[in-house]
Amino acid sequence: MTARTEQLDQLLRQEIAEIVTRDVADPRIGFATITDVETTPDLRHADVWVSVIGQPAERHATIVALGRAMPFVRRELGHRLRLKRIPELHVKLDDTAERGTRVLRLLHDLETGVDPDADVPVAESLPTPVARLPHDGDLPEEPPSAAVPPEPRRRPAGRHARSSNARRRR
């Protein structure tokens, strides 16, 4: 991937996210975040990766609704961006948050001794934050007074300190 396509991907991601949040008024679009855009080298097609919070049925409905809104989004991109060709936009579900949640759940199950292979229905796509309790093997915390702040950096005195030093060397 070239630097130009990376810049175009970032620009498309920002603009698509703005258009979806401000201009697309579809009630089926829930909590969706445009996480990434990947264009092909010929700039004819772009995969729009979307992360959606909610139940599987809600996520599917949001992806379908976004797919139907992409012609409108593409037309709006044509008005906003000065590009020779606006790529065809293909919506894809970004499930990295769900995979990360699954890893966190597995680690929690291993820590508590729960069987990780037990079939547990998924109630949420993201974990609810829980305070971590101290364990026997944890290191003790140092008191805050033990930390010593770093010394501030010294700057040359005066506005022309460098130029006067350079004159002395000559």
Backbone as CSV, one residue per row, in Angstrom:
resi,resn,N_x,N_y,N_z,CA_x,CA_y,CA_z,C_x,C_y,C_z
1,MET,0.846,-1.170,0.000,0.000,0.000,0.000,0.896,1.239,0.000
2,THR,0.576,2.185,-0.855,1.379,3.394,-0.953,0.898,4.438,0.047
3,ALA,1.713,5.456,0.208,1.351,6.532,1.131,0.104,7.258,0.634
4,ARG,-0.043,7.361,-0.684,-1.219,8.039,-1.243,-2.497,7.285,-0.912
5,THR,-2.491,5.969,-1.078,-3.707,5.217,-0.769,-3.990,5.229,0.730
6,GLU,-2.939,5.252,1.561,-3.168,5.345,3.008,-3.816,6.675,3.365
7,GLN,-3.350,7.766,2.747,-3.953,9.072,2.999,-5.401,9.106,2.508
8,LEU,-5.636,8.524,1.348,-6.996,8.472,0.814,-7.900,7.635,1.715
9,ASP,-7.382,6.519,2.224,-8.167,5.682,3.136,-8.573,6.460,4.382
10,GLN,-7.631,7.204,4.950,-7.937,7.995,6.157,-8.965,9.077,5.848
11,LEU,-8.794,9.753,4.714,-9.735,10.801,4.333,-11.129,10.223,4.112
12,LEU,-11.204,9.106,3.403,-12.500,8.465,3.179,-13.143,8.027,4.490
13,ARG,-12.343,7.473,5.413,-12.885,7.041,6.695,-13.498,8.217,7.454
14,GLN,-12.787,9.330,7.492,-13.291,10.505,8.208,-14.564,11.050,7.558
15,GLU,-14.550,11.173,6.245,-15.701,11.740,5.554,-16.917,10.815,5.626
16,ILE,-16.698,9.512,5.449,-17.814,8.564,5.525,-18.423,8.578,6.924
17,ALA,-17.568,8.610,7.947,-18.081,8.652,9.323,-18.909,9.904,9.555
18,GLU,-18.452,11.029,9.037,-19.200,12.279,9.213,-20.534,12.231,8.477
19,ILE,-20.530,11.706,7.252,-21.774,11.623,6.476,-22.761,10.682,7.157
20,VAL,-22.268,9.539,7.640,-23.168,8.568,8.280,-23.776,9.147,9.552
21,THR,-22.986,9.853,10.349,-23.517,10.379,11.607,-24.419,11.588,11.399
22,ARG,-24.133,12.422,10.397,-24.898,13.652,10.233,-26.035,13.555,9.219
23,ASP,-25.800,12.859,8.103,-26.732,12.958,6.991,-27.592,11.722,6.758
24,VAL,-27.164,10.569,7.235,-27.948,9.350,7.030,-28.926,9.220,8.187
25,ALA,-30.227,9.237,7.856,-31.267,9.199,8.885,-32.051,7.892,8.773
26,ASP,-31.363,6.793,9.038,-32.015,5.484,8.999,-32.072,4.961,10.429
27,PRO,-33.260,4.683,10.968,-33.355,4.226,12.358,-32.738,2.848,12.584
28,ARG,-32.508,2.085,11.515,-31.900,0.762,11.677,-30.405,0.851,11.975
29,ILE,-29.808,2.010,11.691,-28.380,2.168,11.959,-28.231,2.491,13.432
30,GLY,-27.679,1.545,14.164,-27.506,1.698,15.604,-26.177,2.341,15.940
31,PHE,-25.510,1.783,16.935,-24.226,2.295,17.381,-23.142,1.760,16.458
32,ALA,-22.909,2.458,15.366,-21.933,2.025,14.371,-20.770,3.004,14.321
33,THR,-19.573,2.459,14.177,-18.361,3.256,14.056,-17.597,2.787,12.838
34,ILE,-17.219,3.720,11.982,-16.401,3.390,10.820,-14.970,3.254,11.335
35,THR,-14.450,2.027,11.336,-13.130,1.789,11.908,-12.001,1.881,10.903
36,ASP,-12.280,1.533,9.638,-11.208,1.543,8.648,-11.803,1.545,7.252
37,VAL,-11.029,2.026,6.306,-11.384,1.956,4.892,-10.157,1.455,4.158
38,GLU,-10.350,0.469,3.294,-9.254,-0.095,2.509,-9.635,-0.015,1.034
39,THR,-8.895,0.790,0.276,-9.168,0.913,-1.150,-8.260,-0.028,-1.930
40,THR,-8.740,-0.449,-3.096,-7.920,-1.265,-3.979,-6.899,-0.352,-4.656
41,PRO,-5.796,-0.908,-5.177,-4.770,-0.069,-5.807,-5.290,0.765,-6.988
42,ASP,-6.296,0.275,-7.714,-6.834,1.054,-8.835,-7.894,2.068,-8.386
43,LEU,-8.195,2.136,-7.101,-9.128,3.092,-6.486,-10.558,2.953,-7.007
44,ARG,-10.925,1.774,-7.490,-12.291,1.558,-7.970,-13.212,1.027,-6.873
45,HIS,-12.662,0.317,-5.894,-13.465,-0.281,-4.828,-12.827,0.038,-3.478
46,ALA,-13.676,0.117,-2.464,-13.186,0.351,-1.102,-14.033,-0.467,-0.131
47,ASP,-13.356,-1.182,0.761,-14.036,-1.897,1.834,-14.156,-0.952,3.026
48,VAL,-15.371,-0.743,3.491,-15.637,0.123,4.640,-15.893,-0.794,5.823
49,TRP,-14.959,-0.829,6.776,-15.071,-1.691,7.951,-15.824,-0.950,9.042
50,VAL,-16.869,-1.596,9.557,-17.761,-0.978,10.534,-17.842,-1.855,11.769
51,SER,-17.675,-1.231,12.933,-17.855,-1.908,14.210,-19.214,-1.487,14.762
52,VAL,-20.009,-2.465,15.154,-21.371,-2.193,15.619,-21.549,-2.814,16.999
53,ILE,-22.099,-2.024,17.923,-22.391,-2.514,19.268,-23.844,-2.950,19.307
54,GLY,-24.083,-4.149,19.826,-25.451,-4.633,19.959,-25.530,-6.131,19.776
55,GLN,-26.748,-6.619,19.781,-27.005,-8.039,19.575,-26.709,-8.408,18.124
56,PRO,-26.488,-9.698,17.831,-26.178,-10.096,16.449,-27.226,-9.658,15.433
57,ALA,-28.509,-9.749,15.772,-29.555,-9.329,14.837,-29.480,-7.818,14.574
58,GLU,-29.207,-7.043,15.630,-29.076,-5.591,15.468,-27.860,-5.245,14.622
59,ARG,-26.756,-5.965,14.833,-25.544,-5.713,14.040,-25.808,-6.007,12.570
60,HIS,-26.502,-7.116,12.290,-26.806,-7.474,10.909,-27.712,-6.419,10.262
61,ALA,-28.715,-5.956,10.991,-29.623,-4.937,10.457,-28.875,-3.635,10.180
62,THR,-27.944,-3.287,11.033,-27.161,-2.070,10.829,-26.280,-2.185,9.594
63,ILE,-25.647,-3.349,9.412,-24.790,-3.544,8.240,-25.620,-3.487,6.957
64,VAL,-26.803,-4.099,6.960,-27.689,-4.057,5.784,-28.109,-2.615,5.497
65,ALA,-28.494,-1.873,6.542,-28.922,-0.486,6.358,-27.774,0.379,5.837
66,LEU,-26.571,0.159,6.353,-25.424,0.918,5.857,-25.113,0.565,4.405
67,GLY,-25.267,-0.702,4.056,-25.054,-1.113,2.675,-26.022,-0.416,1.725
68,ARG,-27.266,-0.246,2.164,-28.247,0.447,1.330,-27.995,1.947,1.283
69,ALA,-27.314,2.489,2.282,-27.035,3.924,2.319,-25.761,4.299,1.563
70,MET,-24.961,3.328,1.160,-23.677,3.628,0.529,-23.788,4.376,-0.803
71,PRO,-24.788,4.147,-1.656,-24.884,4.999,-2.848,-25.063,6.482,-2.502
72,PHE,-25.875,6.761,-1.476,-26.030,8.141,-1.018,-24.707,8.679,-0.483
73,VAL,-24.012,7.873,0.317,-22.733,8.290,0.889,-21.730,8.559,-0.234
74,ARG,-21.718,7.705,-1.230,-20.789,7.875,-2.356,-21.092,9.165,-3.110
75,ARG,-22.360,9.474,-3.311,-22.744,10.709,-3.987,-22.304,11.923,-3.165
76,GLU,-22.487,11.853,-1.841,-22.049,12.946,-0.967,-20.526,13.101,-0.996
77,LEU,-19.815,11.987,-1.043,-18.359,12.058,-1.161,-17.958,12.761,-2.457
78,GLY,-18.704,12.509,-3.519,-18.422,13.168,-4.785,-18.583,14.675,-4.705
79,HIS,-19.523,15.147,-3.891,-19.702,16.587,-3.707,-18.616,17.178,-2.812
80,ARG,-18.147,16.418,-1.830,-17.201,16.944,-0.843,-15.742,16.850,-1.272
81,LEU,-15.389,15.781,-1.974,-13.993,15.525,-2.296,-13.725,15.795,-3.774
82,ARG,-12.544,16.296,-4.054,-12.140,16.521,-5.431,-11.294,15.342,-5.873
83,LEU,-11.960,14.275,-6.246,-11.284,13.072,-6.719,-11.767,12.756,-8.127
84,LYS,-10.880,12.169,-8.905,-11.253,11.775,-10.264,-12.334,10.700,-10.229
85,ARG,-12.183,9.771,-9.304,-13.124,8.657,-9.202,-13.397,8.384,-7.723
86,ILE,-14.663,8.330,-7.362,-15.066,7.926,-6.014,-15.255,6.412,-6.068
87,PRO,-14.585,5.661,-5.187,-14.675,4.195,-5.266,-16.049,3.666,-4.867
88,GLU,-16.376,2.494,-5.394,-17.572,1.767,-4.953,-17.338,1.352,-3.506
89,LEU,-18.313,1.560,-2.641,-18.152,1.306,-1.214,-18.835,-0.002,-0.840
90,HIS,-18.082,-0.881,-0.178,-18.596,-2.179,0.258,-18.484,-2.253,1.784
91,VAL,-19.613,-2.401,2.462,-19.633,-2.417,3.923,-19.307,-3.823,4.418
92,LYS,-18.384,-3.886,5.396,-18.012,-5.162,6.015,-17.999,-4.985,7.532
93,LEU,-18.405,-6.023,8.235,-18.453,-5.985,9.694,-17.055,-6.181,10.268
94,ASP,-16.640,-5.259,11.123,-15.358,-5.355,11.821,-15.634,-5.998,13.172
95,ASP,-15.222,-7.256,13.337,-15.521,-7.985,14.568,-14.332,-8.072,15.515
96,THR,-13.367,-7.173,15.390,-12.209,-7.233,16.280,-12.602,-6.969,17.732
97,ALA,-13.611,-6.114,17.961,-14.047,-5.854,19.343,-14.656,-7.112,19.952
98,GLU,-15.433,-7.848,19.163,-16.036,-9.081,19.673,-14.971,-10.137,19.949
99,ARG,-13.972,-10.216,19.055,-12.898,-11.194,19.290,-12.080,-10.821,20.524
100,GLY,-11.845,-9.532,20.707,-11.141,-9.079,21.903,-11.938,-9.364,23.168
101,THR,-13.256,-9.180,23.079,-14.135,-9.478,24.206,-14.083,-10.964,24.542
102,ARG,-14.063,-11.791,23.526,-14.002,-13.242,23.744,-12.694,-13.633,24.427
103,VAL,-11.589,-13.022,23.999,-10.302,-13.310,24.638,-10.327,-12.872,26.094
104,LEU,-10.879,-11.682,26.369,-10.976,-11.220,27.758,-11.840,-12.148,28.602
105,ARG,-12.947,-12.628,28.020,-13.822,-13.549,28.745,-13.101,-14.868,29.030
106,LEU,-12.361,-15.379,28.040,-11.616,-16.618,28.252,-10.557,-16.454,29.343
107,LEU,-9.859,-15.324,29.316,-8.863,-15.077,30.364,-9.520,-14.972,31.737
108,HIS,-10.659,-14.311,31.801,-11.378,-14.198,33.072,-11.838,-15.568,33.549
109,ASP,-12.355,-16.393,32.617,-12.810,-17.731,32.992,-11.655,-18.584,33.501
110,LEU,-10.507,-18.489,32.860,-9.346,-19.242,33.319,-8.880,-18.766,34.691
111,GLU,-8.961,-17.450,34.922,-8.533,-16.891,36.201,-9.459,-17.327,37.342
112,THR,-10.758,-17.415,37.051,-11.714,-17.775,38.099,-11.950,-19.273,38.203
113,GLY,-11.455,-20.047,37.231,-11.613,-21.491,37.282,-12.876,-21.999,36.617
114,VAL,-13.561,-21.168,35.867,-14.769,-21.574,35.157,-14.352,-22.307,33.887
115,ASP,-15.162,-23.306,33.492,-14.877,-24.057,32.274,-15.115,-23.148,31.064
116,PRO,-14.066,-22.807,30.278,-14.250,-21.892,29.149,-15.014,-22.517,27.993
117,ASP,-15.145,-23.848,27.955,-15.851,-24.502,26.863,-17.356,-24.594,27.101
118,ALA,-17.828,-24.166,28.253,-19.259,-24.222,28.548,-19.995,-23.249,27.635
119,ASP,-21.139,-23.678,27.143,-21.933,-22.830,26.253,-22.675,-21.799,27.074
120,VAL,-22.227,-20.548,26.952,-22.852,-19.444,27.657,-23.377,-18.484,26.602
121,PRO,-24.665,-18.124,26.664,-25.188,-17.191,25.658,-24.526,-15.822,25.784
122,VAL,-24.295,-15.185,24.655,-23.673,-13.867,24.631,-24.759,-12.828,24.848
123,ALA,-24.659,-12.086,25.932,-25.650,-11.078,26.237,-25.226,-9.717,25.683
124,GLU,-23.926,-9.428,25.685,-23.418,-8.160,25.210,-22.269,-8.415,24.255
125,SER,-22.026,-7.463,23.375,-20.891,-7.610,22.473,-19.631,-7.009,23.069
126,LEU,-19.753,-6.193,24.110,-18.591,-5.619,24.780,-18.693,-5.915,26.270
127,PRO,-17.556,-6.089,26.933,-17.610,-6.423,28.357,-17.965,-5.208,29.211
128,THR,-18.576,-5.489,30.343,-18.846,-4.456,31.319,-17.622,-4.342,32.214
129,PRO,-17.070,-3.126,32.383,-15.869,-2.985,33.203,-16.128,-3.400,34.646
130,VAL,-15.199,-4.169,35.197,-15.297,-4.638,36.575,-13.974,-4.332,37.259
131,ALA,-14.040,-3.861,38.500,-12.819,-3.562,39.234,-12.052,-4.852,39.508
132,ARG,-10.733,-4.808,39.335,-9.893,-5.978,39.566,-9.557,-6.051,41.047
133,LEU,-9.770,-7.205,41.632,-9.463,-7.408,43.038,-8.006,-7.816,43.180
134,PRO,-7.359,-7.455,44.290,-5.959,-7.857,44.475,-5.843,-9.369,44.683
135,HIS,-4.744,-9.938,44.186,-4.466,-11.359,44.315,-3.192,-11.557,45.122
136,ASP,-2.941,-12.803,45.530,-1.783,-13.114,46.365,-0.457,-12.796,45.668
137,GLY,-0.348,-13.012,44.377,0.912,-12.834,43.677,1.177,-11.417,43.208
138,ASP,0.294,-10.462,43.500,0.478,-9.079,43.042,1.621,-8.409,43.785
139,LEU,2.302,-7.518,43.088,3.366,-6.730,43.709,2.735,-5.627,44.542
140,PRO,3.359,-5.298,45.673,2.805,-4.210,46.490,2.995,-2.874,45.774
141,GLU,2.033,-1.967,45.986,2.133,-0.643,45.380,3.076,0.214,46.197
142,GLU,3.853,1.060,45.481,4.750,1.987,46.164,3.954,3.214,46.586
143,PRO,4.307,3.791,47.735,3.599,5.006,48.143,3.900,6.145,47.170
144,PRO,2.957,7.060,46.957,3.162,8.132,45.986,4.297,9.069,46.350
145,SER,4.684,9.179,47.634,5.755,10.090,48.037,7.118,9.580,47.590
146,ALA,7.251,8.308,47.236,8.541,7.759,46.830,8.928,8.200,45.427
147,ALA,7.976,8.627,44.635,8.274,9.049,43.271,8.945,10.414,43.289
148,VAL,10.044,10.551,42.556,10.791,11.802,42.478,10.515,12.414,41.112
149,PRO,10.051,13.664,41.068,9.780,14.271,39.762,11.083,14.540,39.015
150,PRO,11.068,14.451,37.696,12.287,14.704,36.930,12.649,16.179,36.973
151,GLU,13.948,16.470,36.811,14.399,17.860,36.822,13.970,18.531,35.532
152,PRO,13.583,19.804,35.612,13.189,20.503,34.390,14.409,20.732,33.493
153,ARG,14.166,20.760,32.187,15.247,20.992,31.224,15.672,22.445,31.291
154,ARG,16.953,22.683,31.160,17.470,24.039,31.185,17.526,24.569,29.762
155,ARG,17.075,25.773,29.594,17.110,26.419,28.296,18.187,27.500,28.304
156,PRO,18.727,27.813,27.152,19.738,28.869,27.100,19.147,30.196,27.564
157,ALA,19.970,30.973,28.248,19.507,32.254,28.759,19.458,33.256,27.621
158,GLY,18.385,33.965,27.540,18.273,35.018,26.525,17.826,34.496,25.183
159,ARG,17.437,35.441,24.354,16.887,35.091,23.061,17.961,34.713,22.059
160,HIS,19.125,35.303,22.164,20.184,35.081,21.177,21.347,34.292,21.764
161,ALA,21.073,33.388,22.696,22.155,32.646,23.345,22.901,31.768,22.347
162,ARG,22.219,31.160,21.423,22.894,30.296,20.448,23.755,31.107,19.499
163,SER,23.240,32.218,19.036,24.009,32.992,18.071,25.268,33.562,18.701
164,SER,25.221,33.957,19.996,26.424,34.469,20.637,27.437,33.350,20.861
165,ASN,26.958,32.129,21.162,27.884,30.991,21.291,28.517,30.671,19.966
166,ALA,27.780,30.776,18.890,28.326,30.482,17.572,29.374,31.511,17.200
167,ARG,29.182,32.763,17.614,30.180,33.802,17.321,31.472,33.551,18.088
168,ARG,31.371,33.065,19.299,32.574,32.812,20.107,33.423,31.705,19.505
169,ARG,32.796,30.724,18.886,33.537,29.609,18.312,34.356,30.026,17.100
170,ARG,33.927,31.018,16.390,34.618,31.428,15.161,35.871,32.087,15.513
